[in-house]
Amino acid sequence: MKYRLLTKEQFESLHQEFAIFLASQSIDVKEWDEIKTQKPEVALEEMKVFSDIVWEDVLTKTTYLEHFSETSANFFKCDADKIDRIAIKITWDINLLTQEGFEWLMKNPLDNSVEIFKGSKHYTTERNTEIFELIEKGSIITDGEIFKYFKELTI
């Protein structure tokens, strides 16, 4: 398996898509129920294949990621061959995980207590694998508005 198994909630939200996937494998509802009870290892393999297909599709479409901690934020733009990063560090007592802390940052991006770093690197492994690793470490997929905001500030 290239990525990880989708969660139960993710499978439930993709119920229709999973049914279509099984149908493409010539597996109907009755047969799927039999496979789940009589051959759970085969059922798990089908779920793994489907999970990898879903992850591959999501990661291929991903352009922006964000990751926040109490005193830092990282914004990523994932291009085809490289990833750009804007890293922000707060040097005084403010918690970016709170609404108040986030709003303070957005209103005071050039404050002396805000350090902004920019960089980019070419992928060292496959693009989607690196994006997946960032997601597994807590990054979330976004529309890139905050990345663009800080990019404009640091030009």
C-alpha positions as CSV (number, residue, x, y, z in Angstrom):
1,M,0.0,0.0,0.0
2,K,1.4,3.4,-1.0
3,Y,-0.4,5.6,1.4
4,R,-2.8,4.5,4.2
5,L,-6.2,3.0,4.5
6,L,-9.0,5.6,4.5
7,T,-10.7,6.0,7.9
8,K,-14.2,4.5,8.5
9,E,-15.6,8.0,8.2
10,Q,-13.9,8.6,4.9
11,F,-15.1,5.2,3.5
12,E,-18.7,6.1,4.6
13,S,-18.5,9.5,2.9
14,L,-17.2,7.8,-0.3
15,H,-19.8,5.0,-0.2
16,Q,-21.1,5.7,-3.7
17,E,-17.6,5.9,-5.2
18,F,-16.6,2.7,-3.4
19,A,-19.7,0.9,-4.8
20,I,-18.7,2.1,-8.3
21,F,-15.1,0.9,-7.7
22,L,-16.4,-2.5,-6.6
23,A,-18.7,-2.7,-9.7
24,S,-15.7,-2.0,-11.9
25,Q,-14.1,-5.1,-10.3
26,S,-17.4,-7.0,-11.1
27,I,-18.3,-7.2,-7.4
28,D,-21.9,-6.6,-6.6
29,V,-23.4,-5.9,-3.1
30,K,-24.2,-9.6,-2.4
31,E,-20.7,-10.7,-3.5
32,W,-19.1,-7.9,-1.4
33,D,-21.0,-9.0,1.7
34,E,-19.7,-12.6,1.1
35,I,-16.2,-11.4,0.6
36,K,-16.3,-9.4,3.8
37,T,-17.4,-12.4,5.9
38,Q,-15.7,-15.2,4.2
39,K,-12.5,-13.6,2.8
40,P,-11.7,-10.6,5.0
41,E,-8.1,-10.5,3.6
42,V,-9.5,-10.0,0.1
43,A,-11.9,-7.3,1.4
44,L,-9.0,-5.5,3.0
45,E,-7.0,-5.7,-0.2
46,E,-9.9,-4.1,-2.2
47,M,-10.1,-1.4,0.5
48,K,-6.4,-0.7,0.3
49,V,-6.5,-0.4,-3.5
50,F,-9.5,2.0,-3.3
51,S,-7.7,4.0,-0.6
52,D,-4.6,4.4,-2.7
53,I,-6.7,5.5,-5.7
54,V,-8.5,8.1,-3.6
55,W,-5.3,9.4,-2.0
56,E,-3.6,9.6,-5.4
57,D,-6.5,11.7,-6.8
58,V,-6.6,14.0,-3.8
59,L,-2.9,14.5,-3.6
60,T,-2.6,15.2,-7.4
61,K,-5.2,18.0,-7.0
62,T,-3.5,19.5,-3.9
63,T,-1.7,22.8,-4.4
64,Y,-1.7,24.4,-1.0
65,L,-1.2,23.1,2.6
66,E,-1.0,24.8,6.0
67,H,0.3,23.7,9.3
68,F,-0.1,25.6,12.6
69,S,1.4,25.2,16.0
70,E,1.1,27.6,19.0
71,T,4.1,29.8,17.9
72,S,4.6,29.0,14.3
73,A,2.8,28.5,11.0
74,N,3.9,26.9,7.7
75,F,2.3,27.5,4.4
76,F,3.2,25.4,1.4
77,K,2.6,25.7,-2.3
78,C,3.1,22.4,-4.1
79,D,4.0,22.8,-7.7
80,A,4.8,19.9,-10.1
81,D,8.5,19.9,-9.5
82,K,9.1,21.9,-6.3
83,I,7.5,23.0,-3.1
84,D,7.5,26.6,-1.8
85,R,7.3,27.3,1.9
86,I,6.6,30.3,4.0
87,A,7.5,29.7,7.6
88,I,6.3,32.1,10.3
89,K,7.6,32.2,13.9
90,I,6.1,34.3,16.6
91,T,8.7,35.4,19.2
92,W,6.4,36.5,22.0
93,D,3.5,34.9,23.9
94,I,0.7,34.5,21.4
95,N,-1.0,31.2,20.5
96,L,-1.7,30.8,16.8
97,L,-4.0,27.9,17.5
98,T,-6.6,30.3,19.0
99,Q,-8.9,32.5,16.9
100,E,-7.5,35.5,18.8
101,G,-3.9,34.6,18.0
102,F,-4.6,33.9,14.4
103,E,-6.5,37.1,13.9
104,W,-3.6,39.0,15.6
105,L,-1.1,37.5,13.1
106,M,-3.3,38.4,10.1
107,K,-3.6,42.0,11.4
108,N,0.1,42.4,12.4
109,P,2.1,40.4,9.9
110,L,4.9,42.9,9.9
111,D,5.2,43.3,13.7
112,N,8.7,42.9,15.1
113,S,7.7,39.7,16.9
114,V,6.8,38.0,13.6
115,E,9.7,36.4,11.7
116,I,8.9,35.3,8.2
117,F,11.2,32.9,6.2
118,K,10.8,31.8,2.6
119,G,12.3,28.9,0.7
120,S,11.7,26.3,-1.9
121,K,13.1,22.9,-2.7
122,H,12.7,20.3,-5.3
123,Y,11.0,17.1,-4.2
124,T,13.5,14.4,-3.0
125,T,10.9,11.7,-3.5
126,E,7.7,11.6,-5.5
127,R,5.6,14.8,-5.2
128,N,2.4,13.1,-3.9
129,T,4.4,11.1,-1.3
130,E,5.9,14.2,0.1
131,I,2.6,16.0,0.2
132,F,1.1,12.9,2.0
133,E,3.9,13.0,4.6
134,L,3.1,16.6,5.3
135,I,-0.6,15.8,5.7
136,E,0.3,12.9,8.0
137,K,2.3,15.3,10.1
138,G,-0.7,17.6,10.6
139,S,-0.9,19.8,7.5
140,I,-4.3,20.5,6.0
141,I,-5.2,21.1,2.4
142,T,-6.4,24.7,1.8
143,D,-7.2,27.1,-0.9
144,G,-3.9,29.0,-0.5
145,E,-5.4,32.3,0.5
146,I,-3.0,32.7,3.5
147,F,0.0,31.5,1.5
148,K,-0.8,34.2,-1.2
149,Y,-1.3,36.9,1.5
150,F,2.1,36.3,3.0
151,K,3.7,35.9,-0.4
152,E,2.5,39.4,-1.3
153,L,4.0,40.8,1.9
154,T,7.4,39.2,1.3
155,I,8.0,40.1,-2.4
